[in-house]
Amino acid sequence: MKKIFFFFSFVSLMFAFSTYNKYVGVGIGGCKSDKYSGFNFSTDFGYKNDTDRFYLNLSNIGYDTNNNLWIFSYSLNYDRFLISENNLKPFIGAGVNFFEIGDDSGVYAHRFGFNIKAGLTYNISLHWAANLKLDYMYVNHKDIQYTYGSTLNLEYQF
């Protein structure tokens, strides 16, 4: 129920930004926590313009452990482009997260946390962009306190 409320609250908020363009993105990257190394797959759904970006990010983070520890993250994010006049745009951002933590036996914990990030977005064409970001997520769980890493995303703007 919390996931549904979280998702619909974000979608409602996003419709308030009618001057923004809709976009979707997919990404892949590597990450490291206080104890483990891993990988992540992510999907973004949001709105952006030349100066900022609002989006919902869904990430599946898998760690190389004996019991295949993983985190599924739902996050609401805001990124600010520091330079908006050209195709290469550096950005900084932050967001709030809801985490599901699990292993081979299923989900065993839920946590709220936050994330901060910085990166570069390159506008390939009117509709396509690529970005590379470095991010840090605070999880605050006995198995994983935090995770950080880099993600390469490909975005399509409607």
Secondary structure, 3 states (H helix, E strand, C coil): CHHHHHHHHHHHHHHCCCCCEEEEEEEEEEEEECCCEEEEEEEEEEEECCCEEEEEEEEEEEECCCCCCEEEEEEEEEEEECCCCCCEEEEEEEEEEEEEEEECCEEEEEEEEEEEEEEEEEECCCCEEEEEEEEEEECCCCCCCEEEEEEEEEEEEC
